[in-house]
């Protein structure tokens, strides 16, 4: 449920706060007061498109924010996007700079418009004033039917993705066949060149080390033997000095046991010196100053360097390139087998998709009958007499396959007796269109709110002057529909009709005033007396009379 909506420096709004309650929240005011501006602000917070034009003249930014009660679905969206859940509320804020740039915050943490769009189905559904039946295309009509049916598109989307992937692989193989054949000679040469080198992983590093040793064999031998002599072999070697020192310490230890540890340390040092000296001698004796071996290594490294210039910076990359080329050659050689396998994959994936699409189509057709019946009853309760049907046509050819199935969904209506059923977009009357839209929304939302399926049902529904073009008995029927719908969900509705305003659980007045040479729009929650006065104004115009007040009080009492 929407708890609070704020707008600062937004259009003609200087600063406005509205605290909403459960049930039916109605917003009224004179034409041009800015009733729809608040709905537009909420639409922005649901991920709508922003513009620098909404920034109030003279301000550097506009700020709109709102607070919703948290839902399990909204919390899941927040967690998926790494946003902390703060208590039982979801706080949305959007800033639009006069430069056109903007920022989004969710629970006071930086976010994106994409996150707002993900949250929107869990929080609110906005039916804007600009939404007409001409924009209610087949995609929108199918989506509304799917929502009514509680239809899951997951199985169909998965099956379509698998079929599309398999089809693209097959198409790529067929389309790239000529290019592959032209490349066969090059791939064959590359594969043979790499294979003939018989490379071993890390071979170049091992050879470089051996090359450095061979190139400096005399220096290495002299250094190793020099160190050996100083440690062990020479007349004043470390080993000789240690041996003499050990004798002295042994003599001292005969008289003072405290020096036994020193003797042991010297014995250990002598053993280490012996080991190091032996290693150095063995290393020197193992040096092979072979010019032939050095030449052999240099030739091998030259081969590896040539391959590196062609196929990769390391031996590992060269080997990987060779494996890739071999794989491509194998594909060419096994083309018929691969084509057979890919065609089988496409056929199998296509069969799975047909099964999923047919199941969706059957479910849609069954739901279409139910929705058409309910929508017709809803429309006719709004002072109309229509026939209404929903046609679900399965277009099974592959060019019409999509993640949502293969169905074309079209809503048809006949508004006068004896006329044929026609698509909705051919309806001429704006009032009729508004009532049809409201009836459809009510039929769908009433059903989804009662459904046990996991179809996301927003807690808040917003209607912006969807009652335009109607009045009298039809207006009262609209009010009754909105009132009935508000028992299960929070409703926000902008209206200019007193017959609808009388049904308000919370009545807000939006008025426009001039202060210090600037126009400011304000929003006020009306008490019972003020609400009666506002309904009377809507009945009689600018001048409220005693008769209009009595009439307004009667309308409000009758709506309870």
N, C-alpha and C positions, 0 to 999 in steps of 0.2 A: 504494500500500500504506500502511496505517496504521502509523506508526512508534511514536507515543507518545500516550497519553491521560492527562490530569490532571484531578482534581476537588478543589476546595477548598470546605469549608463547604457541601457539596451533600448535602442530605438528612441521613443519618447519617454521611456521610463527612467526617472532619476534614481529612485531606490524603492523597490517594492518587495514585500514579503507576504506570502500567503501560506497559512497553516491549514491543511486539509484534514478532513475526517473520513470515516467510513461511510458507505452508502453513496447517495447522489449529491455531488458537489456541482452547483450550477453557477455560472459566471454570466452576469448580465451587465448592461450599460448602454448608453446611447451609441448610435452609429459613429464610428471613428474614434471611440474612446480608447481603443487598443485592446479589446477583448482577445482577439486572435494572437496578439503579440505574446501573451503568456504561453499560449499553446505552442507557438513557434519556438519560444525559449526552451520549453520542455522537449520539443522535437530535436533541438540542437543537442540536448543532453542524452538523447537516444541515438546519437551518431549522425544527425542530419548535417547537411552541407552548410558551412558558415560563409559569411561575407563581411568585408569591412564596412559595408553599408549599414549594418545593424548597430555600429558604434554611435552612441549619442553625439551630436554635434558639439565639438569643443572638448570631448574626452579623449584620452589616449587609448582606452580599452573598454570593452564591455565584459561584464562578468555575469554568468548565469550559473546557479547551483541548485541542487535539490537533495533531499534526504528521503530514502526509501526504507521501508522495513526490509531486512534481509530475508532471502529465501534460500533454500538448499541449493537450487540451481544457480542462483547468483553467486553464492559462496564457492561453488565448484568452478565457476568461470574465473573468479578472483584467484583461486589457488592455481589454476592452470596458467595464469599470467603472472604468477609470483607477486601478487598483491595481498597484503595482510588483511585479514577480516577483522573489523573493529566492532566488537559487541554484536548487537542485533540490528545494526543499521548499515546501509550502503550510501556513502556520500559521494556525489558526483559534482564536479565543478569544471567549467569550461571558460577560458578567457579568449576573447577575440580582440586582437590589436588593431589599431586604426590602419596599420600597414597591410592588413589582411592575414598576417600570421596569427597563430594561436597556440594555446597550450591546454592540455587535458590533465585533470587530476581525479583519481579515484581513491577514496579514503585517504585524502591528503597526500597521495603518492603519485608521482608522474606516471602517466599512462598515454594511451593513443585513442584515436577515434575508433579504431578497429575494436578495442576493448569495449567501448560504449555500445557498439553495434552488437557485440556478443551478449552484453548484459541486457539489452533492450527487450528481447522476448521473455526474459524472466521478470521484468519489472513493469513495463507499460507498453500499451499498443495505442499509437496515436493515429486517429482518422482525421486527417487535416481537411480544411475547407477546400483546398485545391484538389482533393482526391475526387475525381468524377468517374463516371462509367466509361468515358472515352479512354481513360488511362487504365481501366480495369481489363487488361488484355488477357489472353488465354493463359499465360503463365500465372497471373494473379488469380484468375478464376480456378485454375487447377490447385494452386496453393491453398485457397480458401476451402475447397472441397476436401483436400488432404487433411487440413486442420480439423474440419468437421468429423472426418472419418477416423482421426487419430492414426493416420497411416504412416508407418515407418518406411522411409526411403532407403534405409541402410543396405538391405540385401540387394536391391536393384542397383544402387550406386556401386557397391563392391563388384557385382557381376558385370556391370557396364565397364568399369575400370579394367577388369581382367580381359574382357573381350577387346576393348580398344587397344590395350597394350599388345595383345597377341596379333591383332590386325595390323598394327603399325610395324611390328617386327617383320611380318610377312611382306608388307608393302615395301619396307626398306630393302629386304633381300631381293625382291623382284626388280625394284627400280634401280638398285645399285649393281645389278648383274653385269652390265656392260663395263662399268668402271672397274669392277673386280677383275674381269677377264683381261682388261688392259694392264692391270697391275700385277698379273700373275708372274710375268718374266722378272720384274723388279723384285717381287717378294721372294721368288725362287733364288735369285742371286744373293739377296741379303741373307736368307736362311742358310745357304751353303757357306757363305763367307764367315758367318758367326759360328756355325757348327764345326767348320774345319779348324778354327782356332782352338777348339777344345779348352775353353776357359774354365777356370776354377774360381769360385767365390773368394775374394781376398787375395788372389794370386798376385796382383800388381803390388800390393803393399809388402808382401813377403819378398818379392824379387827386388824391390827398391832397397829394402834393408840389406839383403845379401850383396847387392851391387855396391852399397856404401862400404861394406866390410872389405870386399875384394879390392875396391879402388884404393883403399887405405891400409892394405895388408901389412906393409913394412912398418908403418907408424904404429899400428895396433899391436904388432908383435913386440916392437921395441918397448912400448909403454907397458904392456902386460908383464914382460920379463923384467923390466926395470922395477916395477912395483913388487914383483916376486922376490927379487934380490934384496930390496930394502926391508921387506917383511921377514924373509926367512933365510936366504942363502948367503948374503954378504957377511963380512967379518963383524960389522957393527949393526947387524940387522935387528929389527924389533924383537925377533924371536930370541936372539942371543942376549939382548939386554933384559928381556923378561925372565929368561932362565936364570941370569945372574941375580936379578932382583928377588926372585922366588927363593933362592938359596939364603939370601940375607934375612928375608922375612921368616923363613923356617927356623933360622937360628934364633931370632927374636922370640918366636912363638914358643920355643922350648922353655923360656923363662916367664913369658906373659901370655896366658891363654887368650887375652883380648885380641891378639893379632891373628888368631886362627881364621877369622872371617876375611881378613885382608889377604891371607894366603890363598883362600878359596877363590876370591875374586880375581887374583892374579892368574891362578890356574885356569879359570874360565876364559880370561882374556887371551891366554896363550893358546887355548884350544881354538878360539875364534880366529886368531891370527893364522894358525896352522890351516884351518879350513879355507880361509880367504886366499892364502898363498897357494894352496893346492889348486883351487879353482882358477886362479890367474895363470898358473903354469899350464893347466889342461887347456884353457882357452887359447893360450899362445901356441901350443902344439897343434891345436885344431885348425888354426888359420891356414887356409890353402890359397896361396898366392898364385892362382891359375889364370893366366891371360885368356885361355880358351873358354873357361867357364864365365869369365867376365864378358867376353864377346857374345857368348850364347845368351846371357841374361839381357844384354843390351838389345840384341836382335828381338828377343821375346817381348821386351817392353815397348819396342818400336811398333810391333804388330798390335799390341794392346792399345797404344796411343792412337794409332790409325783408326781402330774400331771405335774408340771413345769419341773421336772427332765426328764420326758418322752416326753413332747409335746411342750415346749416353755418356754421362760424366764419370760413371763408375762401372766396374765390371758387372755389378748387380743390375744396373740399368741396361747394359748391353744384353745380358742374358734375358731380361724381361722383354726387351724389344724382339729378340729372337723367338721367344715363346709366342708373342703376339702375332708375328709374321707366320709362324708355323700354324697357328690356330686359323688364320685367314686362309692359308693354303688348304688346310683340312676342310674348311667350309666350302671352298670352291670344288674340291674333289668330291665332297660328300653332298653336293648341292641337292641332288634329287632326294636324298634321304632327309636332309634338313627341311626342304620344302614340304615333304610329306608329313614330317613331324609338326611343322608350324601350322599347316592347314588343319591337321587334326586338333591342335590346340585352339585354333580359331573356331572350329566347328563345336568343340566341347564347350568353350567359353560362350559361344553364341547360344547353345542349347540351354546353358544355365541362365543366361540373360532372358531368353524367351520365357523360361519358367517363372523367373522373378517378375518380369514385366506383365505376364499374363495374370499372375496372382494380384499384382497391384491394380491392374485393369478391372478384374472381377470385383475387388474390394471397392474401387471407385464407383463402379456402376451400381452396386448395391447401396452405397452411401449417397449417390446422386439421387436415387429415388426418394430416400428419406429426407434429404436436405431440400429437394424441390417441393415436397409436400409441406414441410415445416415453413419454408420461406414463403410459399404461396399463402398459407394461413396467416403468417405474420404480415405480409403485404396487404392482404385483404382486410386485416384488422385496422389498417391505417387509412380507412376511407377510400379504398380502391377496390376494383373488381377485376382481377387478372387471372390468367392461366400462366403457369410457370413450369418450366422443365429444365433439366440439366442433361445435356447430351455428352456422353463419353464415347469417343470414336478411337478405336485402336488402329494406329497406322504402323503396321508390322514391318514395313520395308526398312532396311538398315539405315537409310539416310535420316530416319525420324527417331532413331534410338537415342536415348539420353539417360543420364543418371536418374532422372525422375520417371523413367518409363517411356512408353511410346504413345501415350494417349493425348488426343486433342480434347480439351474440355471447353464447352461453350454453354453459357447460360442463355436461355431464350424466354421471351415473355410476350404475351398478347394482352394489351391494356384495355381493349374494347371487345365486346362480344362479336363473334363472327369474323374477327381478324385472325390471320395466321400468326403462329409463333415466330418471332423475329429475334435476332441477337440483341443483347442489351444496348449496344452502342447505337442502335437505330432508334432508341427512345428519344423523343424530342423534348419532352417537358422536364425542366429542371426539378420541379417539385416531385414528379414521379420518380426521377432518378434518385433523389435524396431519400425518399421513402423506401425504394427498393434496396438501396445500400444499407440503410439502417436495419431494415427487416433481415437482410442477409447476415449482417453483423450480429444481430440479436440471436437469430437462429443458431448461428455457429457458436457464439460465446456461451449461450445457455447450455448447449450440448456438451461443449468441451469442459465447462466448469463442473458438470455432473459426471463426466467420464472418469473411469478408473484407470484409463490408459495413462502413459507417461508423457502425453502431449503437453508441452509447456503452456500453461495458462497464466497470462499476465495478471497480476493482482489489480492493475489499474487500466481502465479503458478511457480514452479521451476522444470526445466528439466535438469538432469545431464547427458550429453552425450547420450541422448536417440536417437540420430541420428547415433549411432555407427553402422558400417556395411553397410552404404549406401553412395551413391555419385551421381555425375552427375545430370541428370534430376530429380531423386528422391530427392536429397538433396535440389534442388531449390524448389521443391514442399513442402518439409518440412518447409523451410524458409517462404514460402508464408502462410502456415497454421499457423505457429507461429506468423507471422505478423498480420494475420487476427484475431487471438485469442487475441493478445495484444491490439487491439482497445477497447476491453471491460474490460480487466484485465491487471494488471502488470505481465509481464513474465520475469523470470530469466532463462537463458539457458546457460549451458556450452557446447561448440561445438568445434569441430576440423575441421569443414568444411567451406571453404571460401564462398561457395554458401549460407550458412546460415548466416555467420558473416556479409555479405553484407546488410542484412536486419535490422541491429541494429539501434535502436533509441539512445541507449547509449552503447558504446563499451568499455569494460574493458580488459586490458591486465594483465595477471598474469605471472610474470617472476621470475626466481630463480637465485639468485646471491650469490657469495661467498665473505664474508667480515670478516677479522680477523680470518680466519680459520673456520668460521661457515657459513652454508648455510642458506640463508634468502629468504623467498618468499614475493614478494611485489605485490600490485595491483594498477594499474593506470587507470584513466579515459582518454581515447584517444580523441583528437580533430579530426576534419575531415581529416586533412593531415596524422596524425598518424594512424588513422583507415584504411585509404587507404593503407598505408605502411604495416600494419599488415595483411590485406587481401592479399596483394601481396606476403608477406612472406609465408602465408598459401598456396598460389597457386604454388609458385616456390621453396619453401624450404628455406634453410638458406640464399642463395644469392638472393637478390631482384634485378630484372632487370627492365629496362625501359619498356620492353614489359609487364612484370607482373604488373607493376604499372598502365599502361594504361588499362590492362584487369581488374584490381581491381576497377579502377575508373568507368569503364563501368558497371561492375556488381552492384556497389553501386548506380549508377545513375538509372539503370534499376529497382532496387528494390524500388525506391521511388514512 
